[in-house]
Amino acid sequence: MSRTYTYIAVLVGVICGGFLINLFFFAHTRLVRNDVLQGVLIGFGLAFVTAQVYARIKLTKVNGWITMFGLGEPGNGLLLRAAHAQLFPGPVNVPQEAMYWWTNVDGAGHTLSGAHNYLLHFPAGGLPPTQAFWSLTMGTAKNHSVPNPINRYSVSDRSGLAQNPDGSVDIYIQPTAPAGHESNWLPAPAGNFILWLRAYIPGEAILQGAYTVPPVIEVR
């Protein structure tokens, strides 16, 4: 979740608190118009703040990757759906159809930036277990596609990724092509960026929370 949303949530919470303090602890002339306006503003503000707080409670963050379990379940309540939408906007499938992770930081918690080169290392047998396929997608900090000379916006188990001698797989995330590893290159923009990992028809290890996505490591 971006710092911008955090700052907005704090600001809205302070404003709502100010409204409530003014309403209950200070004498003032009551007008229907003012009461309706304050009710709408306070209701909207508290709903936004509550969804932000609940999203932070429900998310799972490991190695910098954020995911949420139960996305898209038909029985989810309004508050849980609102919390999901804070982190995973747009249409989502039920977990049995797809699981999602995203990150905008490396394993050390530093913001991902094209000023650095990164490596995503999957150990032998450590690729996302699925009955369909998985994909790793690149986007700018605003989640737009990243123009690049080879028109590659994602890599997956269908991309012909080269394995290391021990069976592990390295994905190179950087602005320029890594010499000798072009098949495993995911082009990055010059500025900050975000990564999405999607697993379609995920295996039980993912659904049960036993699978861990490896951290994005800065190559020095």
C-alpha positions in Angstrom: 0.0 0.0 0.0 1.5 3.4 -1.0 2.5 6.0 1.4 0.2 8.4 -0.4 -2.9 6.4 0.7 -1.5 6.2 4.2 -1.1 10.0 4.4 -4.6 10.5 3.0 -6.1 8.1 5.5 -4.4 9.9 8.4 -5.5 13.3 7.1 -9.1 12.1 6.6 -9.1 10.6 10.0 -7.9 13.8 11.6 -10.5 15.8 9.8 -13.3 13.4 10.8 -12.1 13.5 14.4 -12.2 17.3 14.3 -15.8 17.2 13.0 -16.8 14.9 15.8 -15.1 16.9 18.5 -16.7 20.1 17.2 -20.1 18.4 17.0 -20.2 16.9 20.5 -18.1 19.2 22.7 -18.7 22.7 21.3 -21.9 24.6 21.2 -22.9 25.8 17.8 -26.0 26.6 15.8 -27.6 23.5 14.4 -28.8 23.7 10.8 -30.2 20.8 8.8 -27.9 21.7 5.9 -24.8 21.7 8.0 -25.8 18.5 9.8 -26.4 16.7 6.5 -23.1 18.0 5.0 -21.2 16.9 8.1 -22.9 13.5 8.2 -22.0 12.9 4.5 -18.4 14.0 5.0 -17.9 12.1 8.2 -19.5 8.9 6.9 -17.4 8.9 3.7 -14.2 9.7 5.6 -14.7 7.1 8.3 -15.6 4.5 5.6 -12.4 5.3 3.7 -10.2 5.1 6.9 -11.9 1.9 8.1 -11.3 0.2 4.8 -7.6 1.3 4.9 -7.1 0.0 8.4 -8.9 -3.3 7.7 -6.9 -3.8 4.6 -3.7 -3.6 6.6 -5.1 -6.1 9.1 -6.1 -8.6 6.5 -3.0 -8.4 4.2 -0.2 -10.8 4.3 3.3 -9.4 3.6 6.3 -11.7 3.2 9.7 -10.7 1.6 8.1 -7.4 0.5 5.3 -9.1 -1.4 1.7 -8.3 -0.5 -1.2 -10.7 -0.9 -4.6 -11.2 0.5 -6.5 -14.5 0.9 -10.1 -14.8 0.2 -10.2 -12.3 -2.7 -13.4 -12.6 -4.8 -15.2 -15.0 -2.5 -19.0 -14.6 -3.0 -19.7 -14.6 0.7 -17.3 -11.7 1.5 -19.0 -8.9 3.4 -19.0 -5.2 2.3 -16.1 -4.2 4.6 -13.9 -7.1 3.5 -14.6 -6.4 -0.2 -13.7 -2.7 0.4 -10.5 -3.8 2.1 -9.6 -6.0 -0.8 -10.2 -3.2 -3.3 -7.7 -1.0 -1.5 -4.8 -3.4 -2.4 -6.2 -5.2 -5.5 -8.4 -2.8 -7.5 -10.3 -4.1 -10.4 -11.9 -7.5 -11.1 -10.3 -10.5 -9.3 -11.0 -14.2 -9.4 -11.7 -16.5 -6.5 -8.5 -18.0 -4.9 -9.1 -21.3 -6.6 -8.9 -19.5 -10.0 -6.0 -17.1 -9.2 -3.8 -15.7 -6.5 -2.1 -12.4 -6.7 1.0 -10.7 -5.1 2.5 -7.3 -5.7 5.4 -5.4 -4.4 7.0 -2.0 -4.9 10.0 -2.7 -2.6 12.9 -5.1 -2.6 13.6 -7.6 0.1 15.3 -4.9 2.2 12.3 -2.6 2.0 13.8 -0.1 -0.5 11.6 1.3 -3.2 12.0 -0.5 -6.6 13.7 1.8 -9.0 15.2 1.6 -12.5 18.3 3.2 -11.0 19.2 -0.3 -9.7 19.4 -3.8 -11.1 17.4 -6.6 -9.4 17.3 -10.3 -9.4 14.3 -12.5 -8.5 15.8 -16.0 -7.7 13.5 -19.0 -7.6 15.3 -22.0 -6.1 15.1 -25.4 -7.8 11.5 -26.5 -7.5 10.5 -23.1 -6.1 8.5 -21.7 -9.0 4.9 -20.9 -8.2 3.0 -24.2 -8.1 0.0 -24.0 -10.4 -2.2 -26.2 -12.6 -2.3 -23.6 -15.3 0.5 -21.0 -15.4 2.1 -18.1 -13.5 3.2 -14.7 -14.7 5.4 -11.8 -13.5 4.3 -8.4 -14.8 6.1 -5.1 -14.7 4.4 -1.7 -14.3 5.4 1.9 -13.5 4.7 3.3 -10.1 1.2 4.2 -11.4 0.8 0.6 -12.7 1.1 1.5 -16.4 2.9 -0.7 -18.9 6.6 0.0 -19.3 7.6 0.7 -22.9 10.8 -1.2 -23.8 12.7 -2.1 -27.0 11.7 -5.8 -26.9 8.0 -5.2 -26.1 8.2 -7.5 -23.1 5.8 -6.6 -20.3 5.8 -9.9 -18.4 7.6 -13.2 -18.1 6.0 -16.5 -17.2 6.5 -20.3 -17.3 5.6 -20.0 -21.0 8.4 -17.5 -21.8 11.2 -20.1 -22.3 13.1 -19.0 -19.2 16.6 -20.5 -19.0 17.4 -22.5 -15.9 20.6 -22.5 -14.0 22.7 -25.7 -13.8 21.1 -26.5 -10.4 17.5 -26.1 -11.8 16.9 -22.7 -10.2 15.6 -19.8 -12.3 16.8 -16.2 -12.1 14.7 -13.3 -13.5 16.7 -10.2 -14.2 14.8 -7.0 -13.6 16.6 -3.9 -14.9 16.5 -1.2 -17.6 19.2 -2.7 -19.8 19.6 -6.2 -21.1 21.7 -8.5 -18.9 24.5 -9.9 -21.0 24.0 -13.6 -21.6 20.6 -13.7 -19.9 18.4 -11.9 -22.3 15.8 -14.7 -22.2 15.2 -14.0 -18.5 15.1 -10.3 -18.7 12.1 -8.2 -17.6 12.8 -4.6 -18.7 12.3 -2.0 -16.0 11.6 1.8 -16.5 14.1 4.5 -15.5 11.9 5.5 -12.5 10.1 3.6 -9.8 8.1 0.5 -10.6 5.8 -2.2 -9.3 5.8 -5.9 -9.8 2.7 -8.2 -10.0 2.9 -12.0 -9.6 -0.2 -14.0 -10.6 -0.7 -17.7 -10.3 -3.6 -19.2 -12.2 -5.3 -22.3 -10.7 -2.8 -22.3 -7.9 -1.6 -25.4 -6.1 -2.5 -26.3 -2.5 0.8 -24.9 -1.2 -0.3 -21.4 -2.4 -3.9 -21.8 -1.2 -2.8 -22.9 2.2 -0.3 -20.1 2.5 2.7 -22.5 2.6 4.3 -21.1 -0.6 6.5 -18.1 -0.2 7.5 -15.8 -3.0 11.2 -15.0 -2.9 12.4 -11.5 -2.3 13.5 -9.1 -5.1 17.2 -8.6 -4.5 19.2 -5.6 -5.5 22.3 -6.6 -7.5 25.3 -4.5 -6.4 
